[in-house]
Structures are given as structure tokens and as C-alpha cells.
Amino acid sequence: MYIPVMAFVTYILLSTLLAGLRGQFHPEVMGLTATTAFLVVLVEILGLKFGTYVLSINNDSQLLDLVAYSGYKFVGVIVTLVVSETLNRGAGTGGWAGWTVFTYTFMANAFFLLRSLKYVLLPDSSSSTPAGSGMHTVARSQRNRRTQFLFIYSYIVQFIFMWILSRQDGSPTQAKTATAAAAAAARKLGST
């Protein structure tokens, strides 16, 4: 649990630092980054729990285990941000360097999740289980659905979430737009 939590906090601080180095810092950046990261983790956990419920997966994994699995994506996002900022000289995560590092860290995270969650979602049906152990074999069609869910979660969902978290634009227009939106919201709030 240490690595995912520290990666979560480091991601928030690093994103804020990079915005400051680009001259795009405003006080809401840290809160917006933290909220986005927290919502990504929350949506991911809820999706995992819903998927395990729909697929009738009885797992003994605790909520903290799922949070830990969810938090490992931040390690890859941090590496993507640092390397792409260094190689692109402050131009954000776009370009060949950003996409190359993103692809590598995404694939490493997806492979890790596929290997780790396989034991939770796909109980081993080849070994004989003693009576009363609580383990039961899964029908072939059910196992296929679980395999599809594991693939979708490990690759497609992780790609979307890691892409959302690693979007760092080096152009000042994003900061101007965010600042203008915050100023408009403050004027609207002040006029009421």
C-alpha cells in the first residue's frame, strides 16, 4: 500500500510543479489535480466492484487491495511525466518521447494487473480442491466472461485512465482557458 499512496501524492505534487515551471500555475491546480486523481481511483474501484458483482466473483480481496492495484498506475504516469518533460524540454507529454514512454509504462502496468488480478478473477480450475475449501470450479463460459473482463480492465480501462492522468499540455492556452473559467466562475459567484 506504500507505493500506490506515495505515487498518488507524488503525482499531485509533480503535476503542480510542472504547471509552475511552465508558468501555468494557479492555486486551483493542486486541488483540480488531486480531485481528478481521486475520481479516477474511485471510478476504477467502483467499476471493479460492479464487474465482480455482475460476474458473480466471490473474492476475498479487501478493498485496500483493490485500491493498491489501482494506485500502481501513478508510478507509470510519474515516469511518463518526468521523462517526457525532460526530453521534450517543457513542451508537455506530447511528441514521440511522451507517447513512447507512455506506451511502455502503460503496457508494463497492464501486464502487472493482468498477472496480479488473474488469481482473483480466474480461480484455478485445473487443480483439485479439497472439499469444504470454499473454492469451486467455474464453467467455461463464465471463465471466458471473466477473462474478457480482466482484459478490458487491464488494457482498455487502464489506457483511458492513464491517458487522462498523463495529459500535460505545454501550451499556455490551457492555463489561460482554466484561469478565464475560474475568473468567470468567481465573477458569477460574486454577483449572486
Disulfide bonds with the S-S distance in Angstrom:
none
